[in-house]
Amino acid sequence: MSLPRVISETLGGSPLSVAAQRAELSPWYVPRPTGAEGWRVYLRQLVREPANKTWLRELAPAFDARGKAAEQLRRVFEGNGAVISTGQQAALFGGPLYTLTKAVSVLAFADVLERGTSIPIAPVFWAATDDADFEEAASAHVAVIGEIRTFRLQNPEQAGVAMNDVPMPGVEQLIERLADACGSVIEPSVLDDVRDCYTSRATLGAAYVRQLRRLLEPLGIAVIDASHPALRIAAAPVLRRALERAVAVEQALRQRSDAIRAAGYAPQVDHLPALSLVFSATPGEPKTRIPVADALSMAGRAPETLGPNVLLRPIVERFIMPSAAYVAGPGETAYFAQVSAVAEALDLPTPLPIPRWSATIIEPRVERVLTRLGISREELRDRHALETKLARQALPSTISQTLQRLRHQIGADVAALEVIDRDKLIPPASLQGLRRSLLHRVERTERRYFAAVKRRETELMRDIGTAAAALYPGGERQERVLNFVPFIARYGKSLIDQMTVEAERHAMFALGTAAPDLTVPVAERV
């Protein structure tokens, strides 16, 4: 079996995110340690903090970890080590490919840090089942020959509820369509897990957690359920303080947002001055942000009915377990510029983000299409331009040459009229208007020829559709759109091993423990 190519990519993001990834915004971010010794000093200080020394016992029900993942947590807990985490909101069938690249990234960072510092480090995946963005969670996209197929859940009867409370009626039919789109597979157990986890009797959040645990725990990655009562109870002191200091937090966020704009950037998260950073999150009911005006009166509510918003969640995570760093995507990296202001207002430790690994996977069938078309993968960013380019190449040379001569002749004849009309019987501007009008008609005719070629060259257009759907679906990066299940089903653990090699190279570079080895031809680098 031929394996795909795994290509490391730049993470990208907004100007604020890119500057933060380069460690250029030190006033708003925790300084990122460099080198093995720098990380060793940072980690030793972190594990000496007067944090909750019983964190694992309190969070064990929310982890519900087994096998290698449970052993990793136990080793860190007993060895006075730390965790390094990443996370993603619950989504149908596990979500886009970046769910997997995040998980592989956190595993790589944990392994590289432990090898470099000799301090036990466990990777943790935060499953944000308490998120309520149904539109982002409800669909899964798969690339097939010539197109993208989309599978979508029915809208819930009640909008705004957490994914842990969203039912999935009829999801079994979507699973069979997903299996069909996967084609030939070597790892059928991945699809079996999807069938077992995603049923009409389960909620989207619960199914997501079960699926990720089956996939990630054998790798040693523990998955924590953000909706579990044990986690909410552990987070209660932070949420209460955020409510009690809601006015101070609002002021700190307003000042930070102003500072970000003054520096020429845009804040990642809109500042809503009337709302606190705490949700009223009673299970089964729509989530709502608690108003600042009501915050003090709500501080005594049962912890199971409260939840953090996106700017408070990293602080909760840093509080409830010894989290050394959060492996962040581009948007997450950007909003940590605001997280630090919240942490300072609450007198709590500020969490540290480190940029995750980003990748594109080129499957052999897609590689063959690129070779056959003679194009680079970057050209697929603009599918229309690529189709026009290839249609131009497929247009009979006699037609294209005749159109080119016609353009030249129009220009020459209009220029001749301008010369011989010495008395300016017609204004020169009118002649130039004639030239533009005639050239426009020629261009329209040429476009009609291109359109006819596209209709005739069905195999060519199908090949372009296949490659575009696989690498730039809808013009976006592959990892942000395509579901990860087909990749694992088709290539199994070998693909994850490939990804891990590349993610470790990224981790060593990002952590400053070693320079990337560009002499080993494991994968193309971008």
C-alpha positions as CSV (number, residue, x, y, z in Angstrom):
1,M,0.0,0.0,0.0
2,S,1.3,3.4,-1.0
3,L,1.2,6.0,1.9
4,P,0.3,9.6,1.4
5,R,2.7,12.5,1.7
6,V,2.5,14.5,4.9
7,I,3.5,18.1,4.3
8,S,4.3,20.4,7.2
9,E,2.7,23.9,6.6
10,T,3.0,27.3,8.2
11,L,0.2,27.7,10.7
12,G,-0.9,31.1,9.3
13,G,-3.7,33.2,10.9
14,S,-4.4,36.9,11.5
15,P,-1.5,39.4,11.9
16,L,-2.0,39.3,15.6
17,S,-1.7,35.5,15.6
18,V,1.4,35.4,13.4
19,A,3.1,38.0,15.6
20,A,2.3,36.0,18.7
21,Q,3.6,32.8,17.1
22,R,6.9,34.6,16.5
23,A,6.9,35.7,20.2
24,E,6.8,39.3,19.2
25,L,4.1,40.4,21.7
26,S,5.7,39.8,25.1
27,P,3.5,42.3,27.0
28,W,0.4,40.2,26.3
29,Y,1.9,36.6,26.4
30,V,3.8,34.5,28.9
31,P,7.4,34.4,27.8
32,R,8.0,31.1,26.0
33,P,10.9,29.2,27.4
34,T,13.7,28.2,25.0
35,G,15.9,25.1,25.1
36,A,15.8,22.1,27.3
37,E,17.2,24.0,30.3
38,G,14.8,26.9,29.9
39,W,11.8,24.5,29.9
40,R,13.2,22.5,32.8
41,V,13.3,25.7,34.9
42,Y,9.8,26.7,33.8
43,L,8.4,23.2,34.5
44,R,10.0,22.9,38.0
45,Q,8.6,26.3,38.9
46,L,5.1,25.3,37.6
47,V,5.0,22.0,39.6
48,R,6.0,23.8,42.8
49,E,3.0,26.1,42.6
50,P,0.5,25.8,45.4
51,A,-2.0,24.2,43.1
52,N,-4.4,21.4,43.9
53,K,-2.3,18.4,44.7
54,T,-5.3,16.1,44.4
55,W,-6.1,17.2,40.8
56,L,-6.1,13.8,39.3
57,R,-8.3,12.2,41.9
58,E,-10.8,15.0,41.5
59,L,-10.7,15.0,37.7
60,A,-10.5,11.2,37.2
61,P,-14.3,10.8,36.4
62,A,-14.0,13.5,33.8
63,F,-11.0,11.8,32.2
64,D,-12.3,8.3,32.6
65,A,-8.9,7.3,31.2
66,R,-7.9,3.7,30.4
67,G,-4.8,1.9,29.2
68,K,-1.8,3.9,28.1
69,A,-3.6,7.2,28.7
70,A,-4.4,6.4,32.3
71,E,-0.8,5.3,32.9
72,Q,0.5,8.6,31.5
73,L,-1.7,10.5,33.9
74,R,-0.8,8.4,36.9
75,R,2.9,8.7,36.1
76,V,2.7,12.5,36.0
77,F,0.6,12.7,39.1
78,E,2.9,10.5,41.1
79,G,6.1,11.9,39.6
80,N,5.2,15.5,40.3
81,G,5.1,16.2,36.5
82,A,2.9,18.4,34.3
83,V,0.4,18.0,31.4
84,I,0.4,19.7,28.1
85,S,-3.0,20.1,26.4
86,T,-4.9,21.0,23.3
87,G,-8.6,20.8,22.5
88,Q,-11.5,21.3,20.2
89,Q,-15.2,21.6,20.3
90,A,-17.3,18.5,19.7
91,A,-18.2,17.9,16.1
92,L,-19.8,15.2,13.9
93,F,-17.6,12.2,13.4
94,G,-14.7,13.9,15.2
95,G,-14.6,17.0,13.2
96,P,-12.0,18.3,10.6
97,L,-8.5,17.0,10.1
98,Y,-7.1,19.6,12.5
99,T,-8.7,17.7,15.4
100,L,-6.2,15.0,14.5
101,T,-3.3,17.3,13.8
102,K,-3.9,19.0,17.2
103,A,-3.9,15.6,19.0
104,V,-0.7,14.5,17.2
105,S,0.8,17.9,18.0
106,V,0.1,17.6,21.8
107,L,1.6,14.1,21.8
108,A,4.7,15.3,20.1
109,F,5.2,18.3,22.4
110,A,4.7,16.1,25.4
111,D,7.3,13.5,24.2
112,V,9.8,16.1,23.2
113,L,9.5,18.0,26.5
114,E,9.9,14.9,28.6
115,R,12.9,13.7,26.6
116,G,14.5,17.1,26.9
117,T,13.8,17.8,30.6
118,S,13.4,14.4,32.2
119,I,10.2,15.7,33.8
120,P,7.1,13.5,33.3
121,I,4.7,15.1,30.8
122,A,1.2,13.8,29.8
123,P,-0.7,14.9,26.7
124,V,-4.3,15.9,27.3
125,F,-7.1,16.6,24.8
126,W,-9.9,18.9,26.1
127,A,-13.1,17.8,24.5
128,A,-15.3,21.0,24.5
129,T,-18.6,19.2,24.7
130,D,-20.0,22.3,26.4
131,D,-19.8,24.4,23.3
132,A,-23.1,25.4,21.7
133,D,-22.1,26.3,18.1
134,F,-24.3,23.8,16.3
135,E,-23.5,25.2,12.8
136,E,-19.8,24.5,13.3
137,A,-20.4,21.0,14.8
138,A,-23.2,19.6,12.7
139,S,-21.5,18.7,9.4
140,A,-18.7,16.5,8.2
141,H,-17.1,16.9,4.8
142,V,-15.4,14.2,2.7
143,A,-13.5,14.5,-0.6
144,V,-14.5,12.0,-3.3
145,I,-13.9,11.9,-7.0
146,G,-14.8,15.2,-8.5
147,E,-16.4,16.8,-5.5
148,I,-17.0,17.2,-1.7
149,R,-19.7,15.3,0.0
150,T,-21.3,16.8,3.1
151,F,-23.2,15.0,5.8
152,R,-25.2,17.1,8.2
153,L,-27.3,16.4,11.3
154,Q,-30.9,17.6,11.6
155,N,-31.3,20.9,13.5
156,P,-32.1,20.3,17.1
157,E,-35.5,21.4,18.4
158,Q,-33.9,23.8,20.8
159,A,-31.2,26.1,19.6
160,G,-28.2,27.2,21.8
161,V,-27.8,24.1,23.9
162,A,-24.4,22.5,24.5
163,M,-23.3,19.7,22.2
164,N,-23.5,17.4,25.1
165,D,-27.3,17.8,25.0
166,V,-27.8,17.7,21.2
167,P,-29.5,14.5,20.0
168,M,-28.6,12.9,16.6
169,P,-31.8,11.4,15.2
170,G,-31.0,9.5,11.9
171,V,-27.3,9.7,12.3
172,E,-27.0,6.0,11.3
173,Q,-27.8,6.9,7.7
174,L,-25.1,9.5,7.7
175,I,-22.6,6.9,8.9
176,E,-23.3,4.6,6.0
177,R,-22.9,7.4,3.6
178,L,-19.6,8.2,5.3
179,A,-18.4,4.6,5.0
180,D,-19.3,4.6,1.3
181,A,-17.3,7.8,0.7
182,C,-14.2,6.3,2.4
183,G,-13.9,3.7,-0.4
184,S,-11.4,0.9,0.1
185,V,-10.2,0.8,3.7
186,I,-7.4,-1.0,5.6
187,E,-8.6,0.0,9.1
188,P,-12.3,-0.9,9.3
189,S,-12.3,-0.6,13.1
190,V,-12.3,3.2,12.7
191,L,-15.6,3.0,11.0
192,D,-16.8,0.4,13.5
193,D,-16.0,2.9,16.3
194,V,-18.0,5.6,14.5
195,R,-21.0,3.2,14.2
196,D,-20.7,2.3,17.9
197,C,-20.4,5.8,19.2
198,Y,-22.8,7.8,17.0
199,T,-26.3,6.5,17.4
200,S,-29.7,8.0,17.6
201,R,-29.7,7.3,21.3
202,A,-26.5,9.3,22.0
203,T,-25.8,13.0,22.1
204,L,-23.3,14.6,19.8
205,G,-21.0,15.5,22.7
206,A,-21.0,12.0,24.3
207,A,-20.4,10.4,21.0
208,Y,-17.5,12.7,20.3
209,V,-15.8,11.9,23.6
210,R,-16.2,8.2,23.1
211,Q,-14.8,8.3,19.6
212,L,-11.8,10.4,20.6
213,R,-11.0,8.2,23.6
214,R,-11.0,5.1,21.4
215,L,-8.6,6.8,18.9
216,L,-6.3,8.7,21.2
217,E,-6.0,6.7,24.4
218,P,-3.9,3.9,22.8
219,L,-1.5,6.7,21.8
220,G,-1.3,7.8,25.4
221,I,-3.5,10.9,25.0
222,A,-6.1,11.4,27.8
223,V,-9.4,13.0,26.8
224,I,-11.2,15.1,29.4
225,D,-14.9,15.9,29.0
226,A,-15.6,19.6,29.6
227,S,-19.2,18.9,30.4
228,H,-18.5,16.4,33.2
229,P,-19.7,17.5,36.6
230,A,-16.3,16.6,38.1
231,L,-14.7,19.2,35.9
232,R,-17.3,21.9,36.6
233,I,-16.9,21.4,40.3
234,A,-13.1,21.7,40.0
235,A,-13.6,24.8,38.0
236,A,-16.0,26.4,40.4
237,P,-13.5,28.6,42.3
238,V,-12.4,30.3,39.0
239,L,-16.0,30.8,37.8
240,R,-17.0,32.3,41.1
241,R,-14.1,34.7,41.1
242,A,-14.9,35.6,37.5
243,L,-18.4,36.5,38.6
244,E,-17.3,38.3,41.7
245,R,-14.8,40.4,39.8
246,A,-16.9,40.8,36.6
247,V,-16.5,44.6,36.6
248,A,-12.7,44.4,37.0
249,V,-12.5,41.8,34.3
250,E,-14.6,43.9,31.9
251,Q,-12.3,46.9,32.5
252,A,-9.2,44.8,31.9
253,L,-10.6,43.4,28.7
254,R,-11.6,46.9,27.5
255,Q,-8.1,48.2,28.1
256,R,-6.5,45.2,26.5
257,S,-8.7,45.5,23.4
258,D,-7.9,49.2,23.1
259,A,-4.1,48.4,23.4
260,I,-4.4,45.7,20.8
261,R,-6.1,48.1,18.3
262,A,-3.6,50.8,19.2
263,A,-0.8,48.4,18.2
264,G,-2.3,47.9,14.8
265,Y,-4.1,44.6,15.4
266,A,-7.7,43.5,15.8
267,P,-8.8,41.6,18.9
268,Q,-9.7,38.0,18.2
269,V,-12.7,38.0,20.5
270,D,-15.2,40.8,20.4
271,H,-15.5,42.7,23.7
272,L,-19.1,42.7,25.0
273,P,-19.0,45.1,28.0
274,A,-22.4,44.1,29.4
275,L,-21.7,40.4,29.7
276,S,-19.4,38.5,32.0
277,L,-17.2,35.6,30.9
278,V,-19.3,33.0,32.6
279,F,-22.2,31.1,31.0
280,S,-25.4,30.0,32.7
281,A,-25.1,26.4,31.5
282,T,-27.9,24.3,33.0
283,P,-27.9,21.0,31.3
284,G,-30.5,20.7,28.5
285,E,-31.1,24.5,28.4
286,P,-29.7,27.1,26.1
287,K,-26.4,28.6,27.2
288,T,-26.4,32.3,28.0
289,R,-23.7,34.7,29.1
290,I,-24.4,36.1,32.6
291,P,-24.8,39.9,32.5
292,V,-22.1,41.8,34.5
293,A,-25.0,43.5,36.4
294,D,-26.2,40.1,37.7
295,A,-22.8,38.5,38.2
296,L,-22.5,39.0,42.0
297,S,-25.9,37.5,42.6
298,M,-25.1,34.5,40.4
299,A,-21.8,33.7,42.1
300,G,-23.4,31.3,44.5
301,R,-25.0,29.1,41.9
302,A,-24.3,25.4,41.8
303,P,-21.1,24.8,39.8
304,E,-22.8,22.3,37.5
305,T,-24.9,25.2,36.1
306,L,-22.0,27.4,35.2
307,G,-19.4,27.3,32.5
308,P,-16.5,29.4,31.1
309,N,-16.4,31.3,27.9
310,V,-13.5,31.0,25.4
311,L,-11.4,33.6,27.2
312,L,-11.9,32.0,30.6
313,R,-11.5,28.4,29.6
314,P,-7.6,28.4,29.4
315,I,-7.4,29.9,32.8
316,V,-9.8,27.2,34.2
317,E,-7.6,24.6,32.6
318,R,-4.4,26.1,34.1
319,F,-6.1,26.2,37.5
320,I,-7.6,22.6,37.7
321,M,-4.4,20.7,36.6
322,P,-0.7,21.4,36.2
323,S,-0.9,22.6,32.6
324,A,2.5,23.6,31.2
325,A,1.1,24.9,27.9
326,Y,-1.8,24.8,25.5
327,V,-1.1,23.7,21.9
328,A,-3.0,26.4,20.0
329,G,-4.3,26.9,16.6
330,P,-4.1,30.4,14.9
331,G,-7.4,31.8,16.3
332,E,-6.6,30.4,19.7
333,T,-3.1,31.9,19.7
334,A,-4.6,35.3,18.9
335,Y,-7.2,35.3,21.7
336,F,-4.5,34.5,24.3
337,A,-3.6,38.2,24.0
338,Q,-6.9,38.8,25.8
339,V,-6.7,35.8,28.1
340,S,-3.7,37.2,29.9
341,A,-5.7,40.4,30.8
342,V,-8.4,38.2,32.3
343,A,-5.9,36.2,34.3
344,E,-4.3,39.3,35.7
345,A,-7.7,40.7,36.7
346,L,-8.4,37.4,38.5
347,D,-5.0,37.1,40.2
348,L,-4.6,33.7,38.6
349,P,-1.7,32.2,36.6
350,T,-1.6,33.1,33.0
351,P,-1.6,30.1,30.6
352,L,1.0,29.7,27.9
353,P,0.1,29.0,24.3
354,I,2.4,27.3,21.8
355,P,1.6,27.1,18.1
356,R,0.4,23.7,16.9
357,W,1.7,21.8,14.0
358,S,-0.1,22.2,10.7
359,A,-0.1,19.8,7.8
360,T,-1.6,18.9,4.4
361,I,-2.0,15.2,3.4
362,I,-1.6,14.3,-0.2
363,E,-3.0,10.9,-1.0
364,P,-1.5,8.8,-3.8
365,R,-4.6,9.2,-6.0
366,V,-4.4,12.9,-5.7
367,E,-0.7,12.9,-6.3
368,R,-1.4,11.1,-9.6
369,V,-3.9,13.7,-10.6
370,L,-1.4,16.5,-9.9
371,T,1.1,14.7,-12.0
372,R,-1.3,14.1,-14.8
373,L,-2.4,17.7,-15.0
374,G,1.1,19.0,-14.6
375,I,0.1,21.4,-11.8
376,S,1.3,22.3,-8.3
377,R,-1.0,21.9,-5.4
378,E,-0.9,25.7,-4.7
379,E,-2.7,26.4,-8.0
380,L,-5.8,24.7,-6.6
381,R,-6.3,27.6,-4.2
382,D,-8.1,29.4,-7.1
383,R,-9.9,26.6,-8.9
384,H,-11.6,29.0,-11.4
385,A,-8.2,30.4,-12.5
386,L,-6.8,26.9,-12.8
387,E,-9.7,25.7,-14.9
388,T,-9.4,28.6,-17.2
389,K,-5.6,28.0,-17.5
390,L,-6.1,24.4,-18.4
391,A,-9.0,25.2,-20.7
392,R,-6.8,27.7,-22.5
393,Q,-4.2,24.9,-23.0
394,A,-6.8,22.5,-24.3
395,L,-8.2,25.0,-26.8
396,P,-7.2,24.2,-30.3
397,S,-4.2,26.2,-31.3
398,T,-5.8,27.5,-34.5
399,I,-8.6,29.1,-32.5
400,S,-6.4,30.7,-29.9
401,Q,-4.0,32.0,-32.6
402,T,-6.9,33.4,-34.6
403,L,-8.3,35.2,-31.5
404,Q,-4.8,36.6,-30.8
405,R,-4.5,37.9,-34.4
406,L,-8.0,39.4,-34.1
407,R,-6.9,41.4,-31.0
408,H,-3.8,42.6,-32.7
409,Q,-5.7,43.6,-35.9
410,I,-8.3,45.5,-33.9
411,G,-5.5,47.5,-32.1
412,A,-3.7,48.1,-35.4
413,D,-6.8,49.2,-37.3
414,V,-8.0,51.6,-34.6
415,A,-4.5,53.1,-34.4
416,A,-4.6,53.5,-38.2
417,L,-7.9,55.4,-38.0
418,E,-6.3,57.7,-35.4
419,V,-3.5,58.5,-37.7
420,I,-5.4,59.1,-40.9
421,D,-8.2,61.1,-39.3
422,R,-6.1,64.3,-39.2
423,D,-9.2,66.5,-39.0
424,K,-10.5,64.7,-35.9
425,L,-13.8,64.0,-37.5
426,I,-14.4,61.6,-34.6
427,P,-12.9,62.4,-31.2
428,P,-9.9,60.2,-30.3
429,A,-11.8,59.1,-27.1
430,S,-14.5,57.6,-29.3
431,L,-12.0,55.6,-31.2
432,Q,-10.5,54.3,-28.0
433,G,-14.0,53.4,-26.9
434,L,-14.4,51.5,-30.1
435,R,-11.2,49.6,-29.5
436,R,-12.2,48.7,-25.9
437,S,-15.7,47.6,-27.1
438,L,-14.3,45.4,-29.8
439,L,-11.7,43.8,-27.6
440,H,-14.4,43.2,-25.0
441,R,-16.4,41.3,-27.5
442,V,-13.4,39.2,-28.4
443,E,-12.7,38.5,-24.7
444,R,-16.4,37.4,-24.3
445,T,-16.0,35.1,-27.3
446,E,-12.8,33.7,-25.9
447,R,-14.6,33.0,-22.5
448,R,-17.3,31.2,-24.4
449,Y,-14.7,29.0,-26.1
450,F,-13.2,28.3,-22.7
451,A,-16.6,27.4,-21.2
452,A,-17.2,25.1,-24.2
453,V,-13.9,23.4,-23.6
454,K,-14.7,22.9,-20.0
455,R,-18.0,21.3,-20.9
456,R,-16.3,19.0,-23.4
457,E,-13.3,18.2,-21.2
458,T,-15.3,16.4,-18.6
459,E,-12.4,14.2,-17.5
460,L,-10.1,17.2,-17.1
461,M,-12.7,19.1,-15.0
462,R,-13.4,16.0,-12.9
463,D,-9.7,15.7,-12.2
464,I,-9.5,19.3,-11.2
465,G,-12.6,18.8,-9.0
466,T,-11.0,15.8,-7.4
467,A,-7.7,17.5,-6.5
468,A,-9.4,20.7,-5.4
469,A,-11.8,18.8,-3.1
470,A,-8.9,16.9,-1.6
471,L,-6.5,19.8,-1.0
472,Y,-8.4,23.1,-1.0
473,P,-12.1,22.2,-0.4
474,G,-14.1,25.4,-1.1
475,G,-10.8,27.2,-1.4
476,E,-9.9,26.5,2.2
477,R,-7.0,24.6,3.7
478,Q,-7.7,20.8,3.8
479,E,-7.2,20.4,7.5
480,R,-9.9,23.0,8.3
481,V,-12.7,21.3,6.3
482,L,-12.2,17.6,5.6
483,N,-13.2,15.0,8.2
484,F,-10.3,12.9,9.5
485,V,-12.0,9.5,9.6
486,P,-11.5,8.6,5.9
487,F,-7.7,9.3,6.2
488,I,-7.3,6.9,9.1
489,A,-9.7,4.3,7.6
490,R,-7.6,4.3,4.4
491,Y,-4.1,4.3,5.8
492,G,-4.4,3.2,9.5
493,K,-1.7,3.8,12.1
494,S,1.0,4.2,9.5
495,L,-0.4,7.6,8.7
496,I,-0.5,8.6,12.3
497,D,3.2,7.5,12.6
498,Q,4.1,9.7,9.6
499,M,2.3,12.6,11.2
500,T,4.0,12.1,14.5
501,V,7.4,12.2,12.9
502,E,6.7,15.6,11.3
503,A,4.9,16.9,14.4
504,E,8.0,16.1,16.5
505,R,10.2,18.1,14.2
506,H,7.9,21.0,14.6
507,A,7.8,20.5,18.4
508,M,11.6,20.5,18.7
509,F,11.8,23.7,16.6
510,A,9.0,25.5,18.5
511,L,10.3,24.5,21.9
512,G,13.9,25.4,21.0
513,T,15.2,22.0,22.0
514,A,16.7,21.3,18.5
515,A,16.7,22.8,15.0
516,P,14.6,21.0,12.4
517,D,16.6,18.4,10.5
518,L,16.0,19.3,6.9
519,T,18.4,16.6,5.6
520,V,16.0,13.7,6.3
521,P,13.7,13.3,3.3
522,V,10.6,12.2,5.4
523,A,8.3,14.8,3.9
524,E,8.2,18.1,2.0
525,R,8.4,21.2,4.1
526,V,6.6,24.4,3.3
